[in-house]
Amino acid sequence: MTIKPLGDKIVISVIEDAEQTSGGIFIPDSAKEKSQKGKVIAVGQGKTNEKGERDPMDVKVGDVVLFAKYAGTDVKLGNETLKIMSVEDVLGIIE
């Protein structure tokens, strides 16, 4: 099963941060911050502008992006938790 986002929405597979510091200390779940980066796995067609044309999307499938802390909606698909958000919530592409 796959998700096909509509309009200016994208689907992201969240990349979890390391559970251990470089010094070897394990970080418990209660102390971890929510990850703010992920890999784009699906992209909508873009938002329709006033002329009836589609605006191009700034991201593509495979991009690793940094997104706003509380952006999007978490969706469980099989064993994986994905995040669906507007492309406007993406802060940048990590290269």
Buried (B, 14 or more C-beta within 10 A) or exposed (E): EEEEBEEBBBBBBBEEEEEEEEEEEEEEEEEEEEBBBBBBBBBBBBBEEEEEEBBEBBBEEEBBBEBEEEBBEEEEEEEEEBBBBBBEBBBEEEE
